[in-house]
């Protein structure tokens, strides 16, 4: 006499496998949508839908990070050089938020490149760029002219 409890899972597994395969094939058979297919919906929401530009070479990754750091430092210099009698929320807090956003955007892109790019040289360059950014981010907290200008 056969033990049916041992044999029963195999047909269920086979049925589930076939259903999964059919679903996968069906999903792949569906028409793929492009960014243009979503532009009308984005326009209704007053949004702009774009594909991000990604750095494609080690030199581009390095340059993007250097540019982001230089821009952040320039903005910090401008914030720190303000006349204390004329500073505003917008010229300080908003400006800090804006420069941090832009710098973090470059760092996040480099992090994604570091983790996903198939080219080892680009990944290594991105890893180094992230390290440079992290050092820069720490140094921002020590910019006395920005945070401790009491003169």
HURAVEN-V670520 format. One record per residue. N is the residue number from 1. SS is DSSP state (hx for helix, st for strand, lp for the rest). OMEGA is omega as a letter, one per 20 degrees, with the letter a starting at -180 (NA if undefined). NEAR is the number of other C-alpha atoms within 12 Angstrom. Layout:
N SS OMEGA NEAR
N SS OMEGA NEAR
//
This chain:
1 lp a 4
2 lp r 7
3 lp a 8
4 hx a 10
5 hx r 11
6 hx a 10
7 hx a 12
8 hx a 13
9 hx a 14
10 hx r 13
11 hx r 14
12 hx r 14
13 hx r 13
14 hx r 14
15 hx r 14
16 hx r 14
17 hx r 15
18 hx r 14
19 hx r 14
20 hx r 14
21 hx r 14
22 hx r 14
23 hx r 14
24 hx r 13
25 hx a 13
26 hx r 13
27 hx r 12
28 hx a 12
29 hx r 11
30 lp a 10
31 lp r 10
32 lp a 12
33 lp r 11
34 lp r 12
35 hx a 15
36 hx r 15
37 hx a 14
38 hx a 18
39 hx a 18
40 hx r 15
41 hx r 14
42 hx r 15
43 hx r 14
44 hx a 11
45 lp a 11
46 lp r 10
47 lp r 12
48 lp a 16
49 lp r 18
50 lp r 14
51 lp a 11
52 lp r 11
53 lp r 14
54 lp r 23
55 lp a 25
56 lp a 23
57 lp r 22
58 hx a 26
59 hx r 20
60 hx r 23
61 hx a 35
62 hx a 33
63 hx r 21
64 hx a 33
65 hx r 36
66 hx r 26
67 hx r 22
68 hx r 33
69 hx r 33
70 hx r 20
71 hx r 26
72 hx r 32
73 hx r 28
74 hx r 20
75 hx r 29
76 hx r 35
77 hx r 22
78 hx r 21
79 hx a 33
80 hx a 28
81 lp a 24
82 lp r 22
83 lp a 17
84 lp r 19
85 lp a 11
86 lp a 12
87 lp r 19
88 lp r 15
89 hx a 13
90 hx a 13
91 hx r 24
92 hx a 27
93 hx r 19
94 hx r 17
95 hx r 27
96 hx r 30
97 hx r 19
98 hx a 21
99 hx r 29
100 hx r 28
101 hx a 19
102 hx r 25
103 hx r 35
104 hx r 26
105 hx r 25
106 hx r 37
107 hx r 34
108 hx r 27
109 hx r 32
110 hx r 41
111 hx r 30
112 hx r 23
113 hx r 33
114 hx a 30
115 hx a 19
116 hx a 17
117 lp a 24
118 lp a 14
119 lp a 16
120 hx a 16
121 hx r 20
122 hx r 28
123 hx a 28
124 hx r 26
125 hx r 30
126 hx r 39
127 hx r 29
128 hx r 25
129 hx r 36
130 hx r 34
131 hx r 22
132 hx r 25
133 hx a 35
134 hx r 23
135 hx r 16
136 hx a 27
137 hx r 24
138 hx a 13
139 hx r 17
140 hx a 26
141 lp a 17
142 lp r 16
143 lp a 22
144 hx a 17
145 hx r 22
146 hx a 30
147 hx a 21
148 lp a 14
149 lp a 18
150 lp a 13
151 lp NA 13
//
